[in-house]
Amino acid sequence: MALSGTFSQLTQAGLRRVSVRRAVFVLQREGDVLLNEAQREQLWQLFHVPVYVLLVDSTEKVWAYECEAHQGLHLPQAGHAGKIPAGIETSPCGCGRAGPRLRYRQGAQPGFAKAG
């Protein structure tokens, strides 16, 4: 069983001792402050399963997803073309998947870096 929801929903589920066997998916919308390392650790302590970010649109459709390498969010080849921001990373991801992805910014500010 996997579990998805906002960070707040997931922490509430963890405090209610909801059991998860596979993974936790944090749903975030464009413009949300991204999940930070402390929040990731908190979810790990609650569930003891991998934690992944999914960027969703207003209809809850996934338009970018984090892989097991945690080096950014992969963008689909088709769909949501108008939502893909300028400055995407196209170098290979640590997971081996080809294609564009939003790379995480290094440093104190949460968000994405522009490729360059």
N, CA, C and O atoms as CSV, one atom per row, in Angstrom:
chain,resi,resn,atom,element,x,y,z
A,1,MET,N,N,0.834,-1.178,0.000
A,1,MET,CA,C,0.000,0.000,0.000
A,1,MET,C,C,0.880,1.243,0.000
A,1,MET,O,O,1.873,1.315,0.725
A,2,ALA,N,N,0.513,2.203,-0.806
A,2,ALA,CA,C,1.171,3.508,-0.842
A,2,ALA,C,C,0.183,4.542,-0.309
A,2,ALA,O,O,-1.008,4.267,-0.163
A,3,LEU,N,N,0.693,5.720,-0.024
A,3,LEU,CA,C,-0.137,6.781,0.525
A,3,LEU,C,C,0.243,8.083,-0.152
A,3,LEU,O,O,1.424,8.347,-0.378
A,4,SER,N,N,-0.754,8.902,-0.480
A,4,SER,CA,C,-0.469,10.215,-1.070
A,4,SER,C,C,-1.311,11.273,-0.375
A,4,SER,O,O,-2.373,10.994,0.182
A,5,GLY,N,N,-0.795,12.505,-0.427
A,5,GLY,CA,C,-1.499,13.641,0.155
A,5,GLY,C,C,-0.534,14.792,0.318
A,5,GLY,O,O,0.646,14.675,-0.012
A,6,THR,N,N,-1.029,15.895,0.821
A,6,THR,CA,C,-0.161,17.027,1.115
A,6,THR,C,C,0.702,16.657,2.319
A,6,THR,O,O,0.425,15.678,3.011
A,7,PHE,N,N,1.737,17.435,2.560
A,7,PHE,CA,C,2.594,17.162,3.713
A,7,PHE,C,C,1.765,17.134,4.993
A,7,PHE,O,O,1.938,16.242,5.823
A,8,SER,N,N,0.884,18.083,5.155
A,8,SER,CA,C,0.046,18.161,6.347
A,8,SER,C,C,-0.845,16.924,6.477
A,8,SER,O,O,-0.952,16.350,7.560
A,9,GLN,N,N,-1.478,16.517,5.389
A,9,GLN,CA,C,-2.329,15.327,5.420
A,9,GLN,C,C,-1.520,14.080,5.770
A,9,GLN,O,O,-1.975,13.226,6.532
A,10,LEU,N,N,-0.325,13.987,5.210
A,10,LEU,CA,C,0.516,12.820,5.463
A,10,LEU,C,C,0.983,12.765,6.916
A,10,LEU,O,O,0.994,11.695,7.523
A,11,THR,N,N,1.366,13.907,7.472
A,11,THR,CA,C,1.803,13.893,8.869
A,11,THR,C,C,0.635,13.520,9.786
A,11,THR,O,O,0.822,12.805,10.771
A,12,GLN,N,N,-0.562,14.001,9.466
A,12,GLN,CA,C,-1.737,13.627,10.261
A,12,GLN,C,C,-1.990,12.125,10.177
A,12,GLN,O,O,-2.309,11.492,11.183
A,13,ALA,N,N,-1.848,11.549,8.977
A,13,ALA,CA,C,-2.024,10.108,8.802
A,13,ALA,C,C,-0.977,9.340,9.604
A,13,ALA,O,O,-1.281,8.319,10.220
A,14,GLY,N,N,0.251,9.838,9.592
A,14,GLY,CA,C,1.305,9.196,10.361
A,14,GLY,C,C,1.038,9.225,11.851
A,14,GLY,O,O,1.289,8.247,12.556
A,15,LEU,N,N,0.529,10.345,12.327
A,15,LEU,CA,C,0.218,10.450,13.750
A,15,LEU,C,C,-0.944,9.537,14.136
A,15,LEU,O,O,-1.057,9.123,15.290
A,16,ARG,N,N,-1.815,9.221,13.156
A,16,ARG,CA,C,-2.910,8.272,13.392
A,16,ARG,C,C,-2.447,6.828,13.179
A,16,ARG,O,O,-3.236,5.888,13.268
A,17,ARG,N,N,-1.151,6.674,12.897
A,17,ARG,CA,C,-0.523,5.365,12.716
A,17,ARG,C,C,-1.051,4.598,11.501
A,17,ARG,O,O,-1.211,3.378,11.543
A,18,VAL,N,N,-1.319,5.338,10.417
A,18,VAL,CA,C,-1.684,4.693,9.158
A,18,VAL,C,C,-0.480,3.888,8.687
A,18,VAL,O,O,0.645,4.387,8.713
A,19,SER,N,N,-0.700,2.662,8.260
A,19,SER,CA,C,0.375,1.779,7.828
A,19,SER,C,C,0.609,1.909,6.317
A,19,SER,O,O,-0.336,1.916,5.528
A,20,VAL,N,N,1.878,2.011,5.937
A,20,VAL,CA,C,2.266,2.113,4.527
A,20,VAL,C,C,3.360,1.086,4.274
A,20,VAL,O,O,4.275,0.937,5.085
A,21,ARG,N,N,3.269,0.377,3.151
A,21,ARG,CA,C,4.265,-0.646,2.846
A,21,ARG,C,C,5.213,-0.263,1.724
A,21,ARG,O,O,6.346,-0.743,1.700
A,22,ARG,N,N,4.791,0.585,0.793
A,22,ARG,CA,C,5.584,0.828,-0.409
A,22,ARG,C,C,6.242,2.215,-0.457
A,22,ARG,O,O,7.466,2.324,-0.529
A,23,ALA,N,N,5.417,3.273,-0.416
A,23,ALA,CA,C,5.959,4.628,-0.590
A,23,ALA,C,C,4.947,5.664,-0.138
A,23,ALA,O,O,3.755,5.388,0.000
A,24,VAL,N,N,5.459,6.861,0.088
A,24,VAL,CA,C,4.637,8.031,0.392
A,24,VAL,C,C,4.859,9.035,-0.726
A,24,VAL,O,O,5.999,9.333,-1.083
A,25,PHE,N,N,3.761,9.560,-1.284
A,25,PHE,CA,C,3.820,10.542,-2.362
A,25,PHE,C,C,3.254,11.862,-1.851
A,25,PHE,O,O,2.077,11.958,-1.504
A,26,VAL,N,N,4.118,12.879,-1.812
A,26,VAL,CA,C,3.712,14.200,-1.346
A,26,VAL,C,C,3.185,14.977,-2.548
A,26,VAL,O,O,3.925,15.242,-3.496
A,27,LEU,N,N,1.908,15.340,-2.505
A,27,LEU,CA,C,1.294,16.096,-3.596
A,27,LEU,C,C,1.560,17.575,-3.389
A,27,LEU,O,O,1.253,18.132,-2.335
A,28,GLN,N,N,2.135,18.208,-4.408
A,28,GLN,CA,C,2.415,19.635,-4.336
A,28,GLN,C,C,1.934,20.290,-5.621
A,28,GLN,O,O,1.927,19.675,-6.688
A,29,ARG,N,N,1.534,21.540,-5.498
A,29,ARG,CA,C,1.062,22.302,-6.656
A,29,ARG,C,C,2.133,23.289,-7.099
A,29,ARG,O,O,3.017,23.657,-6.326
A,30,GLU,N,N,2.038,23.705,-8.341
A,30,GLU,CA,C,2.959,24.709,-8.865
A,30,GLU,C,C,2.914,25.932,-7.958
A,30,GLU,O,O,1.838,26.444,-7.648
A,31,GLY,N,N,4.074,26.392,-7.540
A,31,GLY,CA,C,4.159,27.557,-6.663
A,31,GLY,C,C,4.267,27.208,-5.187
A,31,GLY,O,O,4.621,28.069,-4.382
A,32,ASP,N,N,3.970,25.958,-4.807
A,32,ASP,CA,C,4.136,25.544,-3.409
A,32,ASP,C,C,5.615,25.533,-3.049
A,32,ASP,O,O,6.465,25.308,-3.910
A,33,VAL,N,N,5.919,25.773,-1.795
A,33,VAL,CA,C,7.284,25.601,-1.312
A,33,VAL,C,C,7.559,24.106,-1.323
A,33,VAL,O,O,6.766,23.322,-0.802
A,34,LEU,N,N,8.664,23.715,-1.906
A,34,LEU,CA,C,8.964,22.291,-2.043
A,34,LEU,C,C,9.314,21.638,-0.719
A,34,LEU,O,O,9.777,22.289,0.217
A,35,LEU,N,N,9.085,20.360,-0.669
A,35,LEU,CA,C,9.426,19.546,0.484
A,35,LEU,C,C,10.909,19.721,0.809
A,35,LEU,O,O,11.756,19.621,-0.078
A,36,ASN,N,N,11.220,19.980,2.069
A,36,ASN,CA,C,12.631,20.132,2.447
A,36,ASN,C,C,13.122,18.856,3.137
A,36,ASN,O,O,12.343,17.941,3.401
A,37,GLU,N,N,14.407,18.813,3.418
A,37,GLU,CA,C,15.012,17.608,3.996
A,37,GLU,C,C,14.445,17.273,5.375
A,37,GLU,O,O,14.278,16.097,5.699
A,38,ALA,N,N,14.150,18.277,6.184
A,38,ALA,CA,C,13.581,18.024,7.511
A,38,ALA,C,C,12.192,17.389,7.389
A,38,ALA,O,O,11.856,16.478,8.146
A,39,GLN,N,N,11.393,17.868,6.443
A,39,GLN,CA,C,10.068,17.286,6.223
A,39,GLN,C,C,10.179,15.857,5.694
A,39,GLN,O,O,9.423,14.973,6.099
A,40,ARG,N,N,11.135,15.640,4.779
A,40,ARG,CA,C,11.383,14.293,4.257
A,40,ARG,C,C,11.736,13.335,5.401
A,40,ARG,O,O,11.221,12.219,5.474
A,41,GLU,N,N,12.611,13.786,6.278
A,41,GLU,CA,C,13.026,12.973,7.417
A,41,GLU,C,C,11.846,12.697,8.342
A,41,GLU,O,O,11.705,11.589,8.862
A,42,GLN,N,N,10.998,13.706,8.548
A,42,GLN,CA,C,9.822,13.521,9.397
A,42,GLN,C,C,8.910,12.438,8.813
A,42,GLN,O,O,8.417,11.583,9.549
A,43,LEU,N,N,8.685,12.469,7.498
A,43,LEU,CA,C,7.851,11.451,6.860
A,43,LEU,C,C,8.511,10.075,6.929
A,43,LEU,O,O,7.831,9.065,7.108
A,44,TRP,N,N,9.838,10.038,6.787
A,44,TRP,CA,C,10.542,8.767,6.919
A,44,TRP,C,C,10.347,8.189,8.333
A,44,TRP,O,O,10.071,6.998,8.484
A,45,GLN,N,N,10.490,9.026,9.354
A,45,GLN,CA,C,10.327,8.570,10.728
A,45,GLN,C,C,8.899,8.081,11.001
A,45,GLN,O,O,8.698,7.169,11.802
A,46,LEU,N,N,7.917,8.684,10.340
A,46,LEU,CA,C,6.532,8.269,10.542
A,46,LEU,C,C,6.191,6.965,9.821
A,46,LEU,O,O,5.448,6.139,10.351
A,47,PHE,N,N,6.739,6.775,8.597
A,47,PHE,CA,C,6.307,5.661,7.755
A,47,PHE,C,C,7.386,4.631,7.421
A,47,PHE,O,O,7.055,3.482,7.127
A,48,HIS,N,N,8.655,5.004,7.457
A,48,HIS,CA,C,9.766,4.107,7.124
A,48,HIS,C,C,9.660,3.519,5.715
A,48,HIS,O,O,9.936,2.339,5.495
A,49,VAL,N,N,9.255,4.368,4.770
A,49,VAL,CA,C,9.197,4.004,3.350
A,49,VAL,C,C,9.737,5.182,2.540
A,49,VAL,O,O,9.808,6.298,3.055
A,50,PRO,N,N,10.118,4.953,1.279
A,50,PRO,CA,C,10.597,6.065,0.443
A,50,PRO,C,C,9.547,7.168,0.295
A,50,PRO,O,O,8.343,6.911,0.298
A,51,VAL,N,N,10.039,8.405,0.166
A,51,VAL,CA,C,9.184,9.580,0.024
A,51,VAL,C,C,9.475,10.225,-1.326
A,51,VAL,O,O,10.632,10.483,-1.659
A,52,TYR,N,N,8.426,10.484,-2.101
A,52,TYR,CA,C,8.562,11.096,-3.425
A,52,TYR,C,C,7.608,12.270,-3.558
A,52,TYR,O,O,6.521,12.269,-2.980
A,53,VAL,N,N,8.027,13.281,-4.331
A,53,VAL,CA,C,7.190,14.440,-4.613
A,53,VAL,C,C,6.506,14.253,-5.961
A,53,VAL,O,O,7.126,13.818,-6.930
A,54,LEU,N,N,5.224,14.587,-6.008
A,54,LEU,CA,C,4.469,14.639,-7.258
A,54,LEU,C,C,3.911,16.046,-7.406
A,54,LEU,O,O,3.193,16.516,-6.523
A,55,LEU,N,N,4.224,16.728,-8.502
A,55,LEU,CA,C,3.619,18.020,-8.786
A,55,LEU,C,C,2.312,17.765,-9.518
A,55,LEU,O,O,2.285,17.065,-10.530
A,56,VAL,N,N,1.231,18.334,-9.007
A,56,VAL,CA,C,-0.083,18.128,-9.601
A,56,VAL,C,C,-0.686,19.460,-10.021
A,56,VAL,O,O,-0.350,20.515,-9.483
A,57,ASP,N,N,-1.598,19.380,-11.011
A,57,ASP,CA,C,-2.288,20.595,-11.445
A,57,ASP,C,C,-3.586,20.743,-10.658
A,57,ASP,O,O,-3.825,19.995,-9.710
A,58,SER,N,N,-4.419,21.694,-11.041
A,58,SER,CA,C,-5.651,21.974,-10.300
A,58,SER,C,C,-6.648,20.826,-10.350
A,58,SER,O,O,-7.567,20.779,-9.533
A,59,THR,N,N,-6.487,19.899,-11.292
A,59,THR,CA,C,-7.374,18.739,-11.383
A,59,THR,C,C,-6.749,17.501,-10.741
A,59,THR,O,O,-7.272,16.395,-10.881
A,60,GLU,N,N,-5.630,17.686,-10.038
A,60,GLU,CA,C,-4.887,16.614,-9.372
A,60,GLU,C,C,-4.181,15.683,-10.347
A,60,GLU,O,O,-3.778,14.585,-9.962
A,61,LYS,N,N,-4.022,16.095,-11.596
A,61,LYS,CA,C,-3.276,15.304,-12.572
A,61,LYS,C,C,-1.782,15.574,-12.380
A,61,LYS,O,O,-1.359,16.725,-12.271
A,62,VAL,N,N,-0.993,14.504,-12.339
A,62,VAL,CA,C,0.453,14.625,-12.137
A,62,VAL,C,C,1.100,15.188,-13.391
A,62,VAL,O,O,0.874,14.680,-14.490
A,63,TRP,N,N,1.915,16.249,-13.233
A,63,TRP,CA,C,2.635,16.792,-14.392
A,63,TRP,C,C,4.141,16.790,-14.202
A,63,TRP,O,O,4.871,17.180,-15.113
A,64,ALA,N,N,4.623,16.365,-13.055
A,64,ALA,CA,C,6.056,16.150,-12.833
A,64,ALA,C,C,6.187,15.220,-11.637
A,64,ALA,O,O,5.396,15.288,-10.696
A,65,TYR,N,N,7.201,14.341,-11.681
A,65,TYR,CA,C,7.345,13.366,-10.606
A,65,TYR,C,C,8.813,13.181,-10.231
A,65,TYR,O,O,9.711,13.282,-11.067
A,66,GLU,N,N,9.021,12.910,-8.958
A,66,GLU,CA,C,10.357,12.657,-8.443
A,66,GLU,C,C,10.645,11.162,-8.535
A,66,GLU,O,O,9.770,10.335,-8.276
A,67,CYS,N,N,11.871,10.827,-8.903
A,67,CYS,CA,C,12.271,9.425,-8.994
A,67,CYS,C,C,13.108,9.047,-7.772
A,67,CYS,O,O,13.300,9.846,-6.855
A,68,GLU,N,N,13.598,7.815,-7.786
A,68,GLU,CA,C,14.372,7.312,-6.655
A,68,GLU,C,C,15.721,7.995,-6.486
A,68,GLU,O,O,16.320,7.895,-5.415
A,69,ALA,N,N,16.220,8.688,-7.510
A,69,ALA,CA,C,17.503,9.396,-7.403
A,69,ALA,C,C,17.356,10.733,-6.670
A,69,ALA,O,O,18.354,11.285,-6.206
A,70,HIS,N,N,16.152,11.254,-6.558
A,70,HIS,CA,C,15.876,12.523,-5.867
A,70,HIS,C,C,16.752,13.664,-6.392
A,70,HIS,O,O,17.275,14.458,-5.611
A,71,GLN,N,N,16.910,13.741,-7.716
A,71,GLN,CA,C,17.712,14.804,-8.334
A,71,GLN,C,C,16.857,15.811,-9.079
A,71,GLN,O,O,17.369,16.577,-9.897
A,72,GLY,N,N,15.588,15.819,-8.812
A,72,GLY,CA,C,14.676,16.734,-9.469
A,72,GLY,C,C,13.391,16.027,-9.822
A,72,GLY,O,O,13.146,14.903,-9.384
A,73,LEU,N,N,12.563,16.695,-10.623
A,73,LEU,CA,C,11.270,16.146,-11.005
A,73,LEU,C,C,11.229,15.925,-12.504
A,73,LEU,O,O,11.468,16.849,-13.281
A,74,HIS,N,N,10.930,14.713,-12.908
A,74,HIS,CA,C,10.841,14.376,-14.327
A,74,HIS,C,C,9.576,14.966,-14.925
A,74,HIS,O,O,8.519,14.980,-14.294
A,75,LEU,N,N,9.701,15.449,-16.140
A,75,LEU,CA,C,8.570,16.020,-16.866
A,75,LEU,C,C,8.142,15.042,-17.950
A,75,LEU,O,O,8.988,14.439,-18.610
A,76,PRO,N,N,6.844,14.880,-18.139
A,76,PRO,CA,C,6.397,13.982,-19.198
A,76,PRO,C,C,6.754,14.537,-20.572
A,76,PRO,O,O,6.878,15.749,-20.746
A,77,GLN,N,N,6.916,13.656,-21.531
A,77,GLN,CA,C,7.237,14.086,-22.897
A,77,GLN,C,C,6.057,14.802,-23.543
A,77,GLN,O,O,6.250,15.700,-24.362
A,78,ALA,N,N,4.852,14.417,-23.186
A,78,ALA,CA,C,3.649,15.010,-23.776
A,78,ALA,C,C,2.754,15.538,-22.669
A,78,ALA,O,O,2.838,15.103,-21.521
A,79,GLY,N,N,1.916,16.462,-23.022
A,79,GLY,CA,C,0.955,17.002,-22.064
A,79,GLY,C,C,1.566,18.067,-21.184
A,79,GLY,O,O,2.768,18.050,-20.915
A,80,HIS,N,N,0.752,18.979,-20.742
A,80,HIS,CA,C,1.147,20.068,-19.848
A,80,HIS,C,C,2.284,20.917,-20.418
A,80,HIS,O,O,3.031,21.541,-19.664
A,81,ALA,N,N,2.414,20.943,-21.721
A,81,ALA,CA,C,3.527,21.686,-22.324
A,81,ALA,C,C,3.508,23.150,-21.913
A,81,ALA,O,O,4.569,23.757,-21.772
A,82,GLY,N,N,2.350,23.723,-21.720
A,82,GLY,CA,C,2.258,25.119,-21.318
A,82,GLY,C,C,2.696,25.354,-19.895
A,82,GLY,O,O,2.994,26.492,-19.533
A,83,LYS,N,N,2.746,24.321,-19.068
A,83,LYS,CA,C,3.106,24.466,-17.664
A,83,LYS,C,C,4.589,24.277,-17.402
A,83,LYS,O,O,5.074,24.639,-16.330
A,84,ILE,N,N,5.318,23.718,-18.358
A,84,ILE,CA,C,6.730,23.453,-18.134
A,84,ILE,C,C,7.505,24.768,-18.143
A,84,ILE,O,O,7.501,25.471,-19.154
A,85,PRO,N,N,8.162,25.114,-17.054
A,85,PRO,CA,C,8.886,26.384,-16.976
A,85,PRO,C,C,10.140,26.383,-17.831
A,85,PRO,O,O,10.674,25.332,-18.187
A,86,ALA,N,N,10.593,27.573,-18.147
A,86,ALA,CA,C,11.850,27.709,-18.876
A,86,ALA,C,C,12.988,27.264,-17.972
A,86,ALA,O,O,12.873,27.317,-16.748
A,87,GLY,N,N,14.087,26.827,-18.577
A,87,GLY,CA,C,15.270,26.471,-17.800
A,87,GLY,C,C,15.199,25.086,-17.209
A,87,GLY,O,O,15.367,24.922,-16.000
A,88,ILE,N,N,14.955,24.084,-18.031
A,88,ILE,CA,C,14.897,22.722,-17.526
A,88,ILE,C,C,16.226,22.008,-17.741
A,88,ILE,O,O,17.009,22.384,-18.614
A,89,GLU,N,N,16.469,20.994,-16.953
A,89,GLU,CA,C,17.684,20.189,-17.041
A,89,GLU,C,C,17.461,19.071,-18.054
A,89,GLU,O,O,16.412,18.427,-18.051
A,90,THR,N,N,18.432,18.844,-18.906
A,90,THR,CA,C,18.299,17.772,-19.883
A,90,THR,C,C,19.429,16.750,-19.772
A,90,THR,O,O,19.457,15.785,-20.535
A,91,SER,N,N,20.354,16.942,-18.845
A,91,SER,CA,C,21.419,15.952,-18.659
A,91,SER,C,C,20.809,14.697,-18.036
A,91,SER,O,O,19.746,14.772,-17.420
A,92,PRO,N,N,21.461,13.556,-18.185
A,92,PRO,CA,C,20.899,12.323,-17.628
A,92,PRO,C,C,20.718,12.412,-16.115
A,92,PRO,O,O,21.540,12.995,-15.407
A,93,CYS,N,N,19.646,11.833,-15.648
A,93,CYS,CA,C,19.354,11.769,-14.219
A,93,CYS,C,C,20.091,10.572,-13.640
A,93,CYS,O,O,20.431,9.640,-14.369
A,94,GLY,N,N,20.338,10.587,-12.356
A,94,GLY,CA,C,20.983,9.474,-11.683
A,94,GLY,C,C,20.212,8.171,-11.779
A,94,GLY,O,O,20.788,7.099,-11.595
A,95,CYS,N,N,18.920,8.243,-12.064
A,95,CYS,CA,C,18.106,7.033,-12.193
A,95,CYS,C,C,18.261,6.390,-13.562
A,95,CYS,O,O,17.850,5.248,-13.767
A,96,GLY,N,N,18.863,7.135,-14.514
A,96,GLY,CA,C,19.047,6.611,-15.864
A,96,GLY,C,C,17.963,6.999,-16.844
A,96,GLY,O,O,18.103,6.746,-18.041
A,97,ARG,N,N,16.883,7.609,-16.374
A,97,ARG,CA,C,15.820,8.014,-17.284
A,97,ARG,C,C,16.274,9.204,-18.123
A,97,ARG,O,O,16.892,10.140,-17.616
A,98,ALA,N,N,15.959,9.149,-19.399
A,98,ALA,CA,C,16.244,10.269,-20.301
A,98,ALA,C,C,15.069,11.239,-20.258
A,98,ALA,O,O,13.993,10.912,-19.758
A,99,GLY,N,N,15.292,12.424,-20.786
A,99,GLY,CA,C,14.205,13.396,-20.885
A,99,GLY,C,C,14.369,14.554,-19.933
A,99,GLY,O,O,15.237,14.538,-19.059
A,100,PRO,N,N,13.540,15.552,-20.102
A,100,PRO,CA,C,13.662,16.771,-19.296
A,100,PRO,C,C,13.216,16.563,-17.857
A,100,PRO,O,O,12.355,15.736,-17.558
A,101,ARG,N,N,13.836,17.346,-16.975
A,101,ARG,CA,C,13.429,17.342,-15.569
A,101,ARG,C,C,13.735,18.694,-14.953
A,101,ARG,O,O,14.614,19.422,-15.415
A,102,LEU,N,N,13.006,19.011,-13.920
A,102,LEU,CA,C,13.270,20.203,-13.131
A,102,LEU,C,C,14.286,19.799,-12.071
A,102,LEU,O,O,14.030,18.906,-11.263
A,103,ARG,N,N,15.426,20.452,-12.079
A,103,ARG,CA,C,16.491,20.117,-11.134
A,103,ARG,C,C,16.292,20.907,-9.854
A,103,ARG,O,O,15.920,22.079,-9.899
A,104,TYR,N,N,16.537,20.274,-8.709
A,104,TYR,CA,C,16.449,20.977,-7.431
A,104,TYR,C,C,17.564,21.993,-7.315
A,104,TYR,O,O,18.694,21.740,-7.733
A,105,ARG,N,N,17.249,23.125,-6.754
A,105,ARG,CA,C,18.217,24.186,-6.486
A,105,ARG,C,C,19.060,23.789,-5.294
A,105,ARG,O,O,18.554,23.215,-4.330
A,106,GLN,N,N,20.317,24.088,-5.356
A,106,GLN,CA,C,21.209,23.847,-4.224
A,106,GLN,C,C,21.209,25.096,-3.345
A,106,GLN,O,O,21.196,26.215,-3.857
A,107,GLY,N,N,21.222,24.912,-2.050
A,107,GLY,CA,C,21.292,26.054,-1.151
A,107,GLY,C,C,20.054,26.170,-0.282
A,107,GLY,O,O,19.228,25.259,-0.217
A,108,ALA,N,N,19.945,27.308,0.382
A,108,ALA,CA,C,18.933,27.485,1.394
A,108,ALA,C,C,17.526,27.707,0.853
A,108,ALA,O,O,16.550,27.346,1.509
A,109,GLN,N,N,17.408,28.294,-0.330
A,109,GLN,CA,C,16.088,28.600,-0.869
A,109,GLN,C,C,15.462,27.372,-1.504
A,109,GLN,O,O,16.059,26.768,-2.395
A,110,PRO,N,N,14.257,26.986,-1.059
A,110,PRO,CA,C,13.595,25.857,-1.704
A,110,PRO,C,C,13.148,26.250,-3.101
A,110,PRO,O,O,12.828,27.412,-3.351
A,111,GLY,N,N,13.125,25.302,-3.996
A,111,GLY,CA,C,12.666,25.571,-5.344
A,111,GLY,C,C,13.521,24.856,-6.358
A,111,GLY,O,O,14.172,23.855,-6.058
A,112,PHE,N,N,13.506,25.380,-7.548
A,112,PHE,CA,C,14.217,24.752,-8.649
A,112,PHE,C,C,15.277,25.677,-9.200
A,112,PHE,O,O,15.136,26.900,-9.175
A,113,ALA,N,N,16.332,25.078,-9.695
A,113,ALA,CA,C,17.386,25.838,-10.383
A,113,ALA,C,C,17.079,25.822,-11.870
A,113,ALA,O,O,16.437,24.900,-12.373
A,114,LYS,N,N,17.535,26.831,-12.556
A,114,LYS,CA,C,17.439,26.822,-14.013
A,114,LYS,C,C,18.644,26.103,-14.553
A,114,LYS,O,O,19.760,26.276,-14.064
A,115,ALA,N,N,18.413,25.297,-15.561
A,115,ALA,CA,C,19.535,24.602,-16.187
A,115,ALA,C,C,20.414,25.626,-16.872
A,115,ALA,O,O,19.948,26.669,-17.329
A,116,GLY,N,N,21.679,25.310,-16.932
A,116,GLY,CA,C,22.513,26.285,-17.611
A,116,GLY,C,C,23.951,25.990,-17.543
A,116,GLY,O,O,24.762,26.743,-18.082
